Every structure is written in structure tokens, then in C-alpha cells.
Amino acid sequence: MAVRIDIDASRESVPSSVDESAARLLSNGSVGELEPAGGGVQAVVHSHDGVFQP
């Protein structure tokens, strides 16, 4: 089953500082491949604070 994510709705649901940090992590290659998880998706994220799987 394909998962559809409404990017605009997702961005509107978080503070702009979180959206900006996420965009920065994505643009510099810190976000791993998306994997299906619980009806959505997840990815491993590497940052200067460590490795996370939000």
C-alpha cells in the first residue's frame, strides 16, 4: 500500500523552527531512506546531537 503525505499540511502542523531544521537536515543528506512504519513512514536522522529515529 502506498502512503501519501500532504507536505503542506505537515509543515503547517509544526513550528517554523522545526520545519527549518528538518529542511536543513534533509538538504545536507542527514535523513536516511524512508521506511514504512505504523501506517506512515520513518527514517534515521543524523545530526550534531546524535542519531535519531523520530
C-alpha positions in Angstrom: 0.0 0.0 0.0 1.4 3.4 -0.9 1.5 6.1 1.7 0.6 9.7 0.7 1.8 12.6 2.8 0.4 16.0 2.5 3.6 18.0 2.8 1.9 21.4 3.1 -0.4 20.2 5.9 2.6 18.6 7.7 4.6 21.8 7.5 1.7 23.8 8.8 1.3 21.4 11.8 4.8 22.1 13.3 6.6 25.3 14.4 8.6 27.1 11.7 11.8 26.4 13.6 11.2 22.7 13.4 10.3 22.9 9.7 13.5 24.9 9.0 15.7 22.4 11.0 14.1 19.5 9.1 14.6 21.1 5.7 18.3 21.7 6.6 18.8 18.1 7.7 17.2 16.9 4.5 19.2 19.2 2.2 22.5 18.2 3.8 21.9 14.4 3.5 21.3 13.7 7.1 18.0 11.9 6.6 18.1 8.3 5.7 15.8 6.3 3.4 12.1 6.4 4.3 10.8 3.1 5.6 7.1 2.1 6.2 6.1 2.2 9.9 2.7 2.0 11.5 0.8 3.3 8.6 3.3 6.1 7.9 7.0 6.3 7.4 10.2 6.8 9.4 13.8 7.4 8.7 17.1 7.5 10.6 18.3 11.1 11.1 21.9 12.0 11.8 22.6 15.4 13.4 25.3 17.0 15.5 23.4 15.9 18.6 23.4 12.2 17.6 21.4 9.6 15.6 17.6 9.6 16.0 14.7 7.6 14.6 11.8 10.0 15.1 
